[in-house]
Amino acid sequence: MEQLVLLLVIAAISLVNWLIERSAKLREQRRREKEASNPGQPPPVSSPNFPEPSPREEIEDQMRRMLESFGLPVEDAKPIPQKPEPVFVFEEPVAPPLPPPKPQLTTPRPAVRRGIGKSTPTPLRRAWTSRLSSPQGLREAMVLREILGPPKALSES
C-alpha cells in the first residue's frame, strides 16, 4: 500500500513538471508568433548589461571608463580626493589623586622590642601561619587578595 502511494506522488510530481515545461514552450512559441506578425516594430528594448567592476579596479579606472562611455575627454578627469584616515589616539586612564592622609588621633604604639630570644607568636599570627602552610590555605589567601586587593586597572605594573 505504501509503495502505491509513493508511486502516485512521483507520478503527480512528474505530471506537474511536464505541464510547466509545456506551458513554457507554448509561451515562447506565442512570443515568436507575435514578433513575426509585427515586422515593422523594433523588438522591445532591454536594459544593457554592464559588467560588474572587479574589486581590484581602482576608482580612477572606473571614472575613465564612465567618461569614455559618455564621450567626454578623459584627460580632463580629475582624481577623486582621498579621505584622510582617522587617527585614533589611545590615552591611558589616569587615576584621580589620592586624598591627603588623615591625622592620627590615637597615640602611637610603643616600639616593639626585638630581643635576641624568640618572641611568642600571637594567636592570630599562629592561625595565619598554620593556614598558609597548606596548599589549600595558599589558594584561599590568593583568592582573598584578588577579591579584597586593589583593582588591576589601577595597578601601575
VEXTORRO-619195 format. One record per residue: residue in one letter; x, y, z of N, C-alpha, C, O in turn. Coordinates in pm, whole numbers, padded with zeros to 5 digits, always signed. Layout:
REM residues N
AXYZXYZXYZXYZ;...
***
This chain:
REM residues 157
M+00082-00119+00000+00000+00000+00000+00087+00126+00000+00058+00222-00072;E+00195+00125+00083+00284+00241+00091+00354+00265-00041+00377+00379-00080;Q+00389+00155-00112+00457+00169-00240+00366+00233-00344+00411+00312-00427;L+00238+00200-00338+00141+00256-00432+00127+00407-00409+00120+00484-00505;V+00123+00450-00284+00113+00593-00252+00239+00666-00301+00229+00776-00356;L+00356+00605-00282+00481+00664-00327+00483+00679-00479+00526+00782-00531;L+00436+00577-00550+00431+00585-00696+00333+00693-00742+00361+00762-00841;L+00221+00709-00674+00125+00813-00709+00184+00953-00688+00161+01042-00769;V+00259+00972-00581+00322+01101-00554+00425+01133-00662+00432+01245-00711;I+00506+01034-00699+00607+01054-00804+00540+01085-00936+00586+01172-01010;A+00432+01017-00967+00359+01042-01092+00300+01183-01092+00303+01250-01196;A+00248+01229-00980+00190+01362-00972+00298+01469-00992+00276+01568-01063;I+00413+01449-00932+00524+01544-00947+00570+01547-01093+00595+01655-01147;S+00582+01432-01155+00623+01427-01295+00523+01498-01385+00562+01569-01477;L+00393+01479-01359+00288+01544-01438+00297+01696-01424+00284+01767-01524;V+00319+01747-01303+00330+01891-01281+00453+01946-01355+00444+02052-01418;N+00567+01876-01350+00687+01920-01423+00661+01924-01573+00704+02018-01640;W+00593+01823-01626+00563+01819-01770+00473+01936-01810+00494+01997-01915;L+00373+01966-01726+00283+02078-01756+00357+02211-01754+00331+02297-01838;I+00449+02230-01660+00526+02353-01651+00612+02369-01776+00617+02478-01834;E+00681+02263-01818+00764+02271-01939+00679+02298-02063+00718+02376-02149;R+00565+02236-02072+00475+02254-02187+00426+02399-02194+00421+02457-02302;S+00389+02458-02080+00340+02596-02081+00453+02693-02117+00429+02793-02184;A+00576+02664-02074+00690+02749-02112+00714+02744-02262+00740+02847-02324;K+00705+02626-02321+00722+02614-02466+00612+02687-02541+00639+02752-02642;L+00488+02678-02492+00377+02748-02557+00394+02900-02548+00368+02971-02645;R+00438+02949-02435+00462+03093-02420+00570+03141-02516+00555+03246-02579;E+00677+03066-02527+00785+03101-02619+00736+03101-02764+00773+03188-02843;Q+00654+03002-02796+00600+02995-02933+00508+03114-02961+00515+03171-03070;R+00424+03153-02866+00335+03269-02884+00417+03398-02900+00381+03484-02981;R+00524+03411-02825+00608+03530-02835+00672+03539-02973+00677+03647-03032;R+00720+03426-03026+00780+03425-03160+00676+03459-03267+00705+03532-03362;E+00556+03406-03250+00450+03437-03347+00416+03586-03343+00391+03647-03447;K+00414+03644-03224+00383+03786-03209+00491+03871-03274+00459+03970-03340;E+00619+03836-03258+00729+03909-03321+00722+03897-03473+00751+03993-03544;A+00683+03779-03522+00676+03757-03667+00559+03834-03727+00567+03877-03842;S+00450+03853-03652+00334+03924-03705+00357+04076-03709+00288+04143-03785;N+00448+04132-03632+00479+04276-03629+00622+04299-03677+00709+04327-03594;P+00650+04286-03807+00788+04301-03853+00836+04445-03854+00956+04467-03846;G+00748+04544-03862+00788+04684-03869+00830+04741-03735+00906+04838-03730;Q+00783+04684-03629+00814+04738-03496+00945+04679-03444+00971+04560-03461;P+01025+04763-03381+01150+04710-03326+01120+04623-03203+01019+04641-03135;P+01208+04530-03178+01187+04447-03058+01195+04533-02932+01257+04639-02934;P+01134+04489-02824+01138+04568-02701+01283+04589-02655+01368+04500-02667;V+01306+04710-02602+01441+04746-02557+01465+04688-02418+01384+04706-02326;S+01574+04620-02404+01611+04568-02272+01727+04651-02220+01801+04710-02298;S+01742+04656-02092+01849+04736-02032+01983+04672-02062+01995+04549-02058;P+02086+04753-02092+02217+04694-02122+02276+04629-01997+02254+04675-01885;N+02348+04525-02020+02412+04454-01910+02556+04500-01900+02640+04459-01980;F+02585+04585-01802+02720+04630-01778+02791+04530-01689+02732+04480-01593;P+02916+04501-01719+02987+04407-01632+03011+04470-01496+03037+04590-01484;E+03003+04389-01396+03030+04436-01260+03178+04466-01246+03261+04386-01290;P+03214+04579-01187+03356+04609-01171+03420+04511-01072+03361+04476-00970;S+03539+04470-01106+03608+04378-01016+03656+04457-00894+03680+04578-00905;P+03671+04395-00782+03714+04468-00663+03855+04524-00674+03892+04613-00597;R+03934+04474-00769+04070+04522-00782+04080+04652-00862+04181+04722-00854;E+03975+04686-00938+03984+04808-01019+03990+04930-00929+03923+04940-00826;E+04072+05021-00971+04086+05146-00898+03970+05239-00933+03905+05220-01036;I+03945+05336-00850+03837+05432-00875+03867+05512-01001+03775+05547-01075;E+03995+05542-01027+04030+05618-01145+03994+05542-01272+03946+05601-01369;D+04017+05411-01273+03982+05331-01390+03832+05332-01414+03786+05342-01528;Q+03756+05322-01307+03610+05326-01321+03565+05462-01374+03476+05468-01459;M+03625+05571-01325+03589+05704-01374+03627+05719-01522+03549+05774-01600;R+03745+05670-01562+03789+05679-01701+03692+05605-01792+03653+05657-01897;R+03652+05485-01754+03557+05409-01837+03423+05479-01845+03360+05479-01951;M+03377+05538-01733+03249+05607-01735+03255+05729-01827+03162+05752-01905;L+03364+05807-01820+03377+05924-01906+03386+05884-02053+03330+05952-02138;E+03455+05774-02083+03462+05725-02221+03324+05684-02271+03291+05708-02387;S+03243+05622-02184+03110+05580-02227+03019+05700-02254+02928+05691-02335;F+03044+05814-02186+02965+05935-02211+03022+06017-02325+02959+06114-02368;G+03140+05982-02376+03202+06054-02486+03273+06179-02440+03298+06268-02522;L+03307+06189-02316+03378+06306-02263+03528+06282-02272+03573+06168-02271;P+03606+06391-02282+03752+06373-02287+03805+06316-02155+03764+06358-02047;V+03894+06222-02167+03945+06151-02049+04054+06232-01980+04068+06221-01858;E+04134+06312-02053+04246+06382-01990+04200+06490-01894+04280+06534-01811;D+04074+06537-01902+04025+06639-01810+03977+06579-01677+03939+06652-01586;A+03979+06450-01669+03929+06384-01547+04021+06415-01430+04142+06398-01440;K+03964+06459-01322+04040+06489-01201+04025+06373-01104+03915+06322-01087;P+04131+06333-01041+04117+06223-00946+04032+06263-00826+04028+06380-00786;I+03967+06167-00772+03883+06190-00655+03974+06204-00533+04060+06119-00510;P+03956+06311-00455+04044+06327-00338+04015+06217-00235+03900+06180-00210;Q+04121+06168-00180+04110+06061-00081+04079+06121+00056+04132+06225+00093;K+03994+06053+00130+03965+06096+00267+04083+06061+00355+04142+05954+00340;P+04120+06149+00446+04229+06113+00537+04183+06001+00632+04069+05997+00676;E+04276+05914+00659+04247+05804+00751+04228+05860+00892+04306+05945+00935;P+04126+05814+00964+04110+05863+01102+04224+05811+01190+04265+05695+01179;V+04271+05895+01276+04379+05858+01367+04318+05843+01506+04259+05936+01560;F+04336+05726+01561+04283+05700+01694+04398+05712+01794+04501+05646+01780;V+04379+05795+01894+04481+05816+01996+04431+05751+02123+04323+05782+02173;F+04511+05661+02175+04474+05594+02299+04540+05665+02414+04663+05674+02423;E+04458+05715+02502+04511+05781+02621+04492+05688+02739+04384+05634+02762;E+04598+05669+02811+04591+05581+02925+04514+05650+03038+04540+05767+03067;P+04421+05580+03100+04343+05644+03206+04432+05682+03324+04523+05609+03363;V+04405+05796+03378+04482+05846+03491+04396+05836+03615+04281+05880+03616;A+04452+05778+03718+04379+05763+03843+04369+05899+03912+04463+05978+03906;P+04256+05927+03976+04245+06054+04047+04345+06058+04162+04381+05953+04217;P+04391+06177+04200+04489+06184+04309+04429+06136+04441+04310+06153+04467;L+04513+06078+04521+04468+06027+04650+04449+06143+04747+04522+06242+04741;P+04351+06131+04836+04331+06238+04934+04448+06238+05033+04513+06135+05053;P+04475+06350+05093+04587+06355+05190+04555+06265+05310+04439+06247+05345;P+04657+06210+05370+04632+06120+05484+04570+06196+05602+04602+06312+05629;K+04483+06127+05669+04415+06187+05785+04510+06183+05905+04584+06087+05922;P+04507+06286+05986+04594+06283+06104+04545+06178+06203+04425+06159+06222;Q+04639+06111+06265+04603+06008+06361+04571+06074+06496+04645+06157+06547;L+04459+06032+06549+04416+06087+06678+04458+05998+06794+04447+06037+06910;T+04505+05880+06763+04545+05790+06870+04693+05806+06898+04768+05860+06816;T+04733+05759+07011+04875+05766+07046+04949+05657+06970+04895+05549+06949;P+05070+05684+06929+05144+05582+06854+05177+05463+06943+05189+05475+07065;R+05190+05349+06880+05222+05227+06954+05366+05234+07004+05453+05294+06940;P+05387+05175+07114+05528+05171+07160+05607+05078+07068+05555+04980+07016;A+05731+05110+07050+05817+05029+06964+05829+04890+07023+05844+04872+07143;V+05823+04793+06934+05835+04654+06979+05982+04623+06996+06064+04647+06908;R+06011+04570+07108+06150+04538+07137+06182+04403+07078+06121+04302+07114;R+06275+04402+06989+06313+04276+06925+06439+04225+06994+06551+04271+06972;G+06416+04134+07073+06528+04080+07150+06596+03967+07078+06560+03930+06967;I+06696+03914+07143+06774+03804+07086+06693+03677+07093+06702+03593+07002;G+06618+03660+07193+06538+03539+07208+06414+03542+07120+06376+03647+07067;K+06351+03426+07105+06232+03419+07022+06114+03477+07098+06095+03452+07217;S+06035+03556+07024+05915+03611+07087+05803+03510+07067+05805+03430+06974;T+05708+03515+07153+05596+03422+07141+05497+03478+07039+05456+03593+07050;P+05458+03398+06938+05365+03446+06836+05226+03463+06895+05184+03388+06983;T+05157+03563+06846+05020+03587+06891+04930+03481+06831+04967+03416+06733;P+04811+03463+06889+04721+03360+06835+04681+03388+06689+04663+03294+06611;L+04667+03515+06654+04629+03548+06516+04740+03509+06419+04714+03455+06311;R+04866+03538+06460+04979+03503+06373+04990+03351+06360+05020+03300+06252;R+04965+03281+06467+04970+03134+06462+04865+03080+06366+04892+02986+06291;A+04744+03139+06369+04635+03091+06282+04672+03114+06134+04649+03027+06049;W+04730+03230+06104+04765+03257+05964+04881+03172+05917+04879+03124+05804;T+04981+03153+06001+05095+03072+05958+05053+02927+05938+05101+02861+05845;S+04966+02876+06023+04921+02738+06004+04834+02727+05878+04838+02626+05808;R+04757+02831+05851+04670+02828+05734+04753+02840+05605+04722+02774+05506;L+04857+02924+05606+04938+02944+05487+05035+02829+05461+05096+02823+05354;S+05050+02740+05555+05143+02628+05534+05083+02518+05447+05157+02433+05397;S+04952+02518+05427+04889+02416+05341+04860+02475+05202+04837+02596+05190;P+04860+02391+05099+04830+02441+04963+04689+02500+04952+04668+02598+04881;Q+04593+02440+05021+04456+02493+05016+04450+02632+05081+04379+02720+05032;G+04522+02650+05188+04525+02781+05254+04590+02886+05166+04546+03001+05162;L+04697+02847+05093+04759+02940+05000+04662+02982+04891+04655+03100+04855;R+04586+02885+04836+04487+02918+04734+04383+03016+04786+04347+03113+04719;E+04336+02990+04908+04236+03079+04968+04293+03220+04987+04223+03318+04964;A+04419+03230+05030+04481+03361+05051+04495+03435+04918+04475+03557+04914;M+04530+03364+04811+04543+03430+04680+04407+03479+04631+04396+03588+04574;V+04304+03398+04652+04170+03440+04610+04125+03562+04691+04068+03656+04635;L+04150+03559+04821+04113+03674+04905+04188+03799+04863+04132+03909+04865;R+04316+03785+04826+04392+03903+04782+04334+03957+04651+04325+04078+04634;E+04294+03868+04557+04234+03914+04432+04103+03987+04458+04073+04087+04393;I+04025+03936+04552+03894+03997+04579+03908+04126+04658+03848+04227+04623;L+03987+04123+04764+03996+04238+04854+04108+04334+04820+04112+04445+04874;G+04200+04295+04731+04314+04379+04698+04276+04494+04606+04159+04510+04571;P+04374+04575+04565+04347+04689+04477+04308+04639+04337+04349+04530+04297;P+04229+04717+04263+04188+04674+04129+04307+04665+04034+04403+04742+04048;K+04302+04574+03939+04411+04555+03844+04425+04676+03752+04535+04707+03708;A+04313+04744+03723+04317+04858+03631+04395+04975+03691+04451+05055+03617;L+04399+04984+03821+04468+05096+03885+04611+05060+03924+04685+05146+03972;S+04652+04934+03903+04789+04899+03940+04885+04955+03835+04849+04962+03717;E+05003+04993+03876+05098+05060+03785+05190+04961+03717+05266+05002+03629;S+05188+04837+03749+05278+04742+03684+05209+04662+03578+05272+04578+03514;
***
